[in-house]
Amino acid sequence: MVHIKDLPSDILLDLLSRVPGRDLVRSCRLVCLQWRDLVDLATLWKRKCLQEGFDPETPARNVPDWKIYYFLCLMKRNLIQNPCGEDGFNFWEIESHDGDKWRIEELPGARRRDFPHHPVPKYFVTSQGPCTKHQLIGLKKEGYWDELMDETRPDIVVPLRLPLPVPAAREATLRRLQSPAGISPQRRDCGALLGKRVVFHTFHNYPAGVRHVLFKHGGQGWYGMRITNSSVTVGPETGE
């Protein structure tokens, strides 16, 4: 009878590539020296990325560490809690609440327009007086360990979806991204998309020591600003 340790390395590598990533690191890597060496191979993690659809946005892109790339893709999600107001104002800290105050309305609402791509049922609405609120995201609490943030420094991406056309003053009021001194986001305008303009604010190559993201938005206006589906993600862009 053939024992698993007698399998050729290429077959064993194929079998290991079908094991969940966390189990590879926590269990399989500890079995023996051969398994440890296989689990540490960049070939294994590149194969897992391709199997699970974690393709780099640009096929020719150089990925310095496929294992880190895999786990960043695996963990990538919206770190904003209750982004659409389905849970009231839970998870949000309200800073200013003037005029008719913050409120939550159903989509499509008074403007009779659905939100593109996602089944978003509600949005936050400001009033004629200043209305702002924020969330403080703890990166370590969300699974992004200190060494990762200090050495790999994965991109922190905040997309901004704006109705068209957008006067400069309205754009500045609708979404204000504040960053610590010395950290400036790179903006990437993706143009019109189903009546929306999408601008990505990407923080990269930031100094070591980043442990939190402070997300703040708001505005004011006679009819109020409609804000929904805000997001903050950490990790690489993929060709999804």
Secondary structure, DSSP 8 states (H G I E B T S, - for coil): ---GGGS-HHHHHHHHTTS-HHHHHHTGGGS-HHHHHHHT-HHHHHHHHHHTT--BSSTT---S-HHHHHHHHHH-----SSTTSTTTTTT-EEEEE-TT--EEEESSGGGT---SSS---EEEE--SS-EEEEEEEETTTTT--HHIIIII---EEEEEEEESS--HHHHHHH------TT---EEEEEEEETTEEEEEEEE-S--TT--EEEEEEEE--TT--EE-----EES--B--
